[in-house]
Amino acid sequence: MTNFLIVYNRPCGHVDRLEEFASPVEAMYARFGAEESCDFDSNYEVVVISAKDENALRRSHSRYFLEDVGTVAV
């Protein structure tokens, strides 16, 4: 399983940071640092989620990635 750190900007409705970690311990330390960087601002949601890969993460936690839906590359 891969561990993903997500920093989600609630007012803007998008992911500000998505980072992969092999170790859940490293992911949690990164989470604590990210929470501190955001000054524990309630406008940001900072989570660590384990998933098989990024595609599985995007399917299981799609609400974080809604901005990607309907995006068309030109």
BAKOL-290932 format. One record per residue (C-alpha): residue in three letters; x, y, z. Coordinates in steps of 0.2 Angstrom, whole numbers, plus 2048, in hexadecimal, padded with zeros to 3 digits. Layout:
BEGIN
ALAXYZ
...
# end
This chain:
BEGIN
MET800800800
THR8058127FC
ASN802820809
PHE7FC830802
LEU7FD84180A
ILE7EF84D804
VAL7EE85F808
TYR7DD864802
ASN7D8877801
ARG7C6877806
PRO7C18897FF
CYS7C98867EE
GLY7C48747ED
HIS7D486C7E7
VAL7E38637ED
ASP7F286E7F1
ARG7FE85F7F5
LEU7FE84D7F1
GLU80D8437F6
GLU8118307F7
PHE81A827805
ALA81F815806
SER81F816819
PRO80F81B823
VAL81A822831
GLU82382E824
ALA81283381D
MET80B83782F
TYR81B841833
ALA81884B822
ARG80584D827
PHE80A855838
GLY81686182E
ALA809865822
GLU7FC86982F
GLU809874838
SER80D87D827
CYS7FA880825
ASP7FA888836
PHE7EC87C83A
ASP7E188682F
SER7D087E82E
ASN7CF88381B
TYR7DB875818
GLU7D886281B
VAL7E885881D
VAL7E784581C
VAL7F183681A
ILE7E8828810
SER7EF81780B
ALA7EA8107FA
LYS7F18037ED
ASP7F68117E2
GLU7F18237DD
ASN7E381D7D1
ALA7DB8137E0
LEU7DD8227EB
ARG7D482D7DE
ARG7C68217DD
SER7C381E7EF
HIS7C58307F5
SER7BF8397E5
ARG7B88487EE
TYR7CA84E7F0
PHE7CC84E7DD
LEU7BC8557D7
GLU7C58637CE
ASP7CD8567C2
VAL7BB8507BC
GLY7B78587AC
THR7C885F7A9
VAL7CC85E797
ALA7DE85F790
VAL7E0869781
# end
